[in-house]
Structures are given as structure tokens and as C-alpha cells.
Amino acid sequence: MVGMVSRRDLMAMLARSDDDLRQAVVTALREHYPSGPSRDVTVHNGVAELSGPPHEHADRIAGLLARTVPGVVRVEHLRRSP
């Protein structure tokens, strides 16, 4: 056995501020999808809102990447005109 993870450890990892989550989502998008269309990112109560021009493939990739951020509970896509 290497170590133990307590419930408290898990909750501390997930209890991140919306600002921290927003920055983590922006970083994930920039690092893993640099050629993707620009997205505005906001986070409220753990819900990441991604807005940008509608593009089915890009929306799916951005949503998947945002969901990889620990603490993000849901991802919503808000459309803006191109």
C-alpha cells in the first residue's frame, strides 16, 4: 500500500473556486485544443459555460476537455453569432 486517500482529501481537491476552475478550463482548452475556435469561459457554482461561434465538432471537443477539470460539475454551451 502506498497511501490512503480520505474523503476529506477528495473534497479538498474538488472544492475549488469558480475563478480557479475557469482558469483550469481555459488552460485545458489552450493546451489540448490550440487550433480550436476561441471560447469565452465563465464558471458559476462549478458549471462551466462555454460561448463561441456554433460548431458541432469544436463544441464537443471543448465540452469534453472542460469536463476533465476536477471540480467542474457540468458544461453548458452558449451560442454567439460569428
GIWOLIN-V997505 format. One record per residue. N is the residue number from 1. RES is the residue in one small letter. PSI is psi in whole degrees, -180 to 180 (NA if undefined). NEAR is the number of other C-alpha atoms within 8 Angstrom. Layout:
n = <N,N>
res = <RES,RES>
psi = <PSI,PSI>
near = <NEAR,NEAR>
This chain:
n = <1,2,3,4,5,6,7,8,9,10,11,12,13,14,15,16,17,18,19,20,21,22,23,24,25,26,27,28,29,30,31,32,33,34,35,36,37,38,39,40,41,42,43,44,45,46,47,48,49,50,51,52,53,54,55,56,57,58,59,60,61,62,63,64,65,66,67,68,69,70,71,72,73,74,75,76,77,78,79,80,81,82>
res = <m,v,g,m,v,s,r,r,d,l,m,a,m,l,a,r,s,d,d,d,l,r,q,a,v,v,t,a,l,r,e,h,y,p,s,g,p,s,r,d,v,t,v,h,n,g,v,a,e,l,s,g,p,p,h,e,h,a,d,r,i,a,g,l,l,a,r,t,v,p,g,v,v,r,v,e,h,l,r,r,s,p>
psi = <133,-41,176,144,124,166,-38,-41,-44,-43,-37,-38,-38,-21,80,150,158,-36,-43,-43,-43,-47,-39,-39,-46,-44,-44,-42,-43,-42,-39,-9,56,-25,-2,162,153,138,136,136,128,154,129,119,39,-3,116,128,120,126,144,180,140,130,110,-49,-47,-38,-42,-46,-46,-40,-43,-43,-41,-36,-17,-12,119,128,-21,122,-23,155,132,146,123,131,141,154,144,NA>
near = <2,3,4,4,6,6,6,6,8,9,8,8,9,8,7,9,6,10,7,8,14,12,8,9,12,9,8,12,12,8,7,7,10,7,4,6,7,5,7,8,11,8,12,7,5,11,11,15,12,14,11,13,9,9,6,6,6,9,10,8,9,11,12,8,12,13,11,7,11,7,10,13,8,8,12,9,9,8,8,8,6,5>
